[in-house]
Amino acid sequence: MKEKVILAYSGGLDTTAIIPWLKENYDYEVICCCIDCGQEEELDGLEERAISCGASKLYIVDIIDEFCDDYIMPCVQANAIYENKYLLGTSMARPLIGKKLVEIARKEGATAICHGATGKGNDQIRFELAIKALAPDLKIIAAWRDDKWTMQSREDEIEYAEAHNIPLKIDRETNYSKDKNLWHLSHEGLDLEDPGNEPQYDKPGFLELGVSPKTAPDKSEFVELAFEKGVPVSLNGEKMKPAVLIAKLNEIGGRNGIGLYDVVENRLVGMKSRGVYETPGGTILYKAHEVLETLTLDKLTAHKKRELAITFGELVYDGQWFSPLRKALSAFVTSTQEHVTGKVRLKLYKGNLINAGVWSPYSLYREDIATFAAVSDQYLF
């Protein structure tokens, strides 16, 4: 009986090419596992695609609610951002994907897990740290770092796929490297590799979650978010779970040109990279939560929390989700959210988020003290 390998499968170029490569070079039974983080239409036809390329079966594991509740929400509560711009869309998902790959490997009695993350990227480390934290006995095959992997570029992969009669959803002109989940969509490669090139925001098909500020409506739109202990619980007066709320915010933010980030970032592996991120709903959520905390956190806690948010973001970015420090910081963040309850109204207009009101039963703001209408020495030092 052949040994089994679990392949982290997205249906994209990398992981589709890896299926026949694993069979040719390792003679494994290849079991594909696609972790559904909210990719939506990217899942269409995935099973047929995996089987036709040589996989014995495909698991599609829906983790959307767990992703939102246990990974996104702690980052929102922490106001965790990497290098001032990146809202951690890919970084938050990777440890949970690693966890689910381990669960499928145990279920199938597999001896190895394979991923298609490139040797220049962060995801190879994020996946491997998660797998090693949860199942140190499992072998990890990192195709792009494997001596038997002869392809050096995405163009080589396209040629390999064509030689193996693997149908591709992309062509050489639209071959951006993308990662999509409920929280965001990232774009890397091609013209974006030159930081001197302006992103083609208005080119048809480039943006997928929304529009550019230039083409957004000339009329503003309001949203009102309610929070309980730092977790969003309703949108415009309608109660809903975080996953549904984020999806609706993506629609609202997307049509108003919210959440576009052109970022040159410092990768964990020691190089700089450039990418464009679409995070419409996440941008609104982070902003609303931050505004609410201006009322409910005292000065010392707010300042220390902001300081530690940098460390929290770095830990998530670096794949250290299961580390003792990340867990300790989450405990601190949870304690700060005890009174982060209330409502925030924001005005959306052509890519801008404008404060339009904030209320909390735990507000530390005292209008009677802050007012200029009357002055009393009793409030002066």
Backbone hydrogen bonds, N-H to C=O, Kabsch-Sander energy under -0.5 kcal/mol:
donor,donor_aa,acceptor,acceptor_aa,energy
5,V,29,E,-2.3
6,I,112,A,-2.3
7,L,5,V,-0.6
7,L,31,I,-2.7
8,A,6,I,-0.6
8,A,114,C,-2.6
9,Y,7,L,-0.9
9,Y,33,C,-2.3
16,T,12,G,-1.9
17,A,13,L,-2.0
18,I,14,D,-1.4
19,I,15,T,-0.9
21,W,17,A,-1.3
22,L,18,I,-3.0
23,K,19,I,-1.7
24,E,20,P,-2.4
25,N,21,W,-2.3
26,Y,22,L,-2.5
27,D,22,L,-0.8
27,D,23,K,-0.6
28,Y,22,L,-0.7
29,E,3,E,-2.7
30,V,28,Y,-0.7
31,I,5,V,-2.6
31,I,29,E,-0.6
32,C,30,V,-0.6
32,C,57,K,-2.3
33,C,7,L,-2.6
34,C,59,Y,-3.5
35,I,33,C,-0.6
36,D,34,C,-0.7
36,D,61,V,-2.8
37,C,35,I,-1.0
42,E,39,Q,-1.6
43,L,40,E,-2.3
44,D,41,E,-1.6
46,L,43,L,-1.8
49,R,45,G,-1.9
50,A,46,L,-2.6
51,I,47,E,-2.6
52,S,48,E,-2.3
53,C,49,R,-1.0
54,G,51,I,-1.5
55,A,50,A,-2.2
56,S,30,V,-2.8
57,K,30,V,-0.7
59,Y,32,C,-2.5
61,V,34,C,-2.5
61,V,59,Y,-0.5
62,D,60,I,-0.6
63,I,36,D,-2.2
63,I,61,V,-0.7
67,F,63,I,-3.4
68,C,64,I,-2.4
69,D,65,D,-3.1
70,D,66,E,-2.5
71,Y,67,F,-1.2
72,I,67,F,-2.7
73,M,68,C,-2.4
75,C,71,Y,-1.0
76,V,72,I,-2.3
77,Q,73,M,-2.9
78,A,74,P,-1.5
79,N,75,C,-0.7
79,N,76,V,-1.1
80,A,75,C,-2.3
82,Y,86,Y,-2.8
83,E,81,I,-0.6
85,K,82,Y,-1.4
86,Y,82,Y,-1.9
92,M,88,L,-2.8
93,A,89,G,-0.7
94,R,90,T,-1.5
96,L,92,M,-0.5
97,I,93,A,-2.2
98,G,94,R,-2.7
99,K,95,P,-2.0
100,K,96,L,-2.2
101,L,97,I,-2.4
102,V,98,G,-1.9
103,E,99,K,-1.8
104,I,100,K,-2.2
105,A,101,L,-2.4
106,R,102,V,-2.3
107,K,103,E,-2.0
108,E,104,I,-2.4
109,G,105,A,-1.0
110,A,105,A,-2.2
111,T,4,K,-2.0
112,A,4,K,-1.1
113,I,139,K,-2.5
114,C,6,I,-3.1
115,H,141,I,-1.9
121,G,118,T,-1.0
125,I,122,N,-0.9
126,R,122,N,-2.0
127,F,123,D,-3.0
128,E,124,Q,-1.9
129,L,125,I,-2.7
130,A,126,R,-1.8
131,I,127,F,-2.6
132,K,128,E,-2.7
133,A,129,L,-1.9
134,L,130,A,-1.7
135,A,131,I,-3.3
138,L,135,A,-1.6
139,K,111,T,-2.2
141,I,113,I,-2.6
142,A,140,I,-0.7
143,A,115,H,-1.4
143,A,141,I,-0.9
145,R,142,A,-1.9
146,D,142,A,-0.7
146,D,143,A,-1.4
149,W,146,D,-1.6
150,T,148,K,-0.7
157,E,153,S,-1.6
158,I,154,R,-2.1
159,E,155,E,-2.1
160,Y,156,D,-2.4
161,A,157,E,-2.9
162,E,158,I,-2.6
163,A,159,E,-2.2
164,H,160,Y,-1.4
165,N,162,E,-1.3
166,I,161,A,-3.1
174,T,171,D,-0.8
176,Y,174,T,-1.6
177,S,188,E,-2.8
178,K,176,Y,-0.7
179,D,186,S,-1.0
181,N,184,H,-2.5
182,L,37,C,-2.7
185,L,278,E,-1.5
186,S,179,D,-2.2
187,H,276,V,-2.2
188,E,177,S,-1.6
192,L,189,G,-1.9
193,E,190,L,-1.7
194,D,191,D,-1.2
197,N,194,D,-2.4
201,Y,199,P,-1.9
203,K,200,Q,-1.5
206,F,203,K,-2.2
207,L,203,K,-0.5
211,V,254,G,-2.4
215,T,212,S,-0.7
216,A,212,S,-0.8
216,A,213,P,-0.6
221,E,348,L,-2.2
223,V,346,L,-2.3
225,L,344,V,-2.7
226,A,234,S,-2.0
227,F,342,G,-3.0
228,E,231,V,-2.5
230,G,340,V,-3.0
231,V,228,E,-1.6
233,V,226,A,-3.0
234,S,226,A,-1.2
235,L,238,E,-2.3
236,N,224,E,-3.6
238,E,235,L,-1.9
239,K,237,G,-0.6
240,M,233,V,-2.0
245,L,241,K,-2.4
246,I,242,P,-2.8
247,A,243,A,-1.9
248,K,244,V,-2.3
249,L,245,L,-2.4
250,N,246,I,-2.3
251,E,247,A,-1.5
252,I,248,K,-2.4
253,G,249,L,-3.4
254,G,250,N,-2.5
255,R,251,E,-1.9
256,N,252,I,-0.6
256,N,253,G,-0.8
257,G,254,G,-1.4
258,I,253,G,-2.6
261,Y,259,G,-0.5
261,Y,277,Y,-2.3
263,V,261,Y,-0.7
263,V,275,G,-2.9
265,E,263,V,-0.6
265,E,273,S,-2.6
267,R,265,E,-0.8
267,R,271,M,-2.7
270,G,267,R,-1.5
273,S,265,E,-2.2
275,G,263,V,-2.6
276,V,187,H,-2.2
277,Y,261,Y,-2.8
278,E,185,L,-2.9
279,T,259,G,-3.0
279,T,277,Y,-0.6
282,G,183,W,-0.5
283,T,279,T,-1.9
284,I,280,P,-1.6
285,L,281,G,-2.3
286,Y,282,G,-2.7
287,K,283,T,-2.0
288,A,284,I,-2.6
289,H,285,L,-2.4
290,E,286,Y,-2.4
291,V,287,K,-2.4
292,L,288,A,-2.2
293,E,289,H,-1.9
294,T,290,E,-0.9
294,T,291,V,-0.7
295,L,291,V,-0.5
295,L,292,L,-1.3
296,T,292,L,-1.3
297,L,293,E,-2.1
302,A,298,D,-2.8
303,H,299,K,-2.6
304,K,300,L,-2.4
305,K,301,T,-2.8
306,R,302,A,-2.1
307,E,303,H,-1.9
308,L,304,K,-2.6
309,A,305,K,-1.7
310,I,306,R,-0.8
310,I,307,E,-0.8
311,T,307,E,-0.8
312,F,308,L,-2.8
313,G,309,A,-2.6
314,E,310,I,-2.2
315,L,311,T,-2.5
316,V,312,F,-2.2
317,Y,313,G,-2.6
318,D,314,E,-2.4
319,G,316,V,-1.4
320,Q,315,L,-2.9
323,S,320,Q,-1.6
327,K,323,S,-1.8
328,A,324,P,-2.3
329,L,325,L,-2.8
330,S,326,R,-2.2
331,A,327,K,-1.7
332,F,328,A,-1.9
333,V,329,L,-2.8
334,T,330,S,-2.8
335,S,331,A,-1.7
336,T,332,F,-1.4
337,Q,333,V,-0.9
337,Q,334,T,-0.8
338,E,335,S,-0.8
340,V,337,Q,-1.5
341,T,339,H,-2.1
342,G,227,F,-1.8
343,K,359,W,-2.5
344,V,225,L,-2.5
345,R,357,G,-3.2
346,L,223,V,-2.6
347,K,354,I,-3.1
348,L,221,E,-3.6
348,L,346,L,-0.5
349,Y,352,N,-2.1
351,G,256,N,-2.7
352,N,349,Y,-1.9
354,I,347,K,-2.7
354,I,352,N,-0.5
356,A,345,R,-2.6
359,W,343,K,-2.6
362,Y,341,T,-0.5
363,S,360,S,-1.4
364,L,295,L,-3.0
367,E,365,Y,-0.6
369,I,366,R,-0.8
370,A,366,R,-2.8
371,T,367,E,-1.8
379,Y,376,S,-1.6
380,L,377,D,-2.0
